[in-house]
């Protein structure tokens, strides 16, 4: 841990990710697909971003609901190895049932099937933020903010900056997001999410800084006075699950340390490249960049 790095709290849903990789094709109704690549990992945008921030030297904490058995046991190795502080987490009641994502990855594309359960994260108070001296709050998915907008007011009350990923939800509406986007310091949708939001009438500059993650095409940053782009890094893609959340950590780490916005974009792409090189959004964080076959486009 680097004591000079600002402490960060990530909040959002924690899933048990069952990840299938190397699919010859995506499943279709009435058919079956076979693959040898499968694993169980701790998932959800808040955790994956928190794990990468910890690897980057931040004191990184997570506020989420911890799944009951047997899914908690399946995720325990990742939770332990991440070195993310879980003291602000709470157990998800067993009566809520499992909170699971099945991820299917084929090349650079993937699909998800998810079951949510219960609250997204425990209540966070201003005293919690002050106790741990968090300087930044990252929200793993915008639906968690919509469900519990108090976290935004609490963060603002103690002077912490705030970022949020978007996340996909067929039931998501721009009207639900509109009251909050102007209060975000950094908003981090991917390209598909951005198109939906723009189609709903929202501006392409939503937070003070909006960063659009475009996968193999890199990333684009939009602010009130400039537009920046950074190319993706080339890597042998194994699983794109969590790549955007890893990007968030790389970008935010440099941004919180006062780096130029161009440098922040490049750092985000670097972490995203690490994530896609192995299965699971977190499992790549212990792999140094020098050990990956990465080159600039």
Secondary structure, DSSP 8 states (H G I E B T S, - for coil): --TTS--EEEES--EEEEEEE--SS---TT-----SEEEEEEESHHHHHHHHHHHTT--EEEE-EE--TTHHHHHHHHHHHHT-B-TT-EE--GGG---EEEEEEETTEEEEEEE--S-SS----HHHHHHHT--EEEES-HHHHHHTTHHHHHHHHTT-EEEEE----TT--HHHHHHHHTT-SEEE-BHHHHHHHHHTT--S--SSEEEEE-GGG-EEEEESS-EEEE--EE---S--TTHHHHHHHHHHHHHHTT--HHHHHHHHHHHHHHHHTSSSSSTTTTS-GGGS--EE-
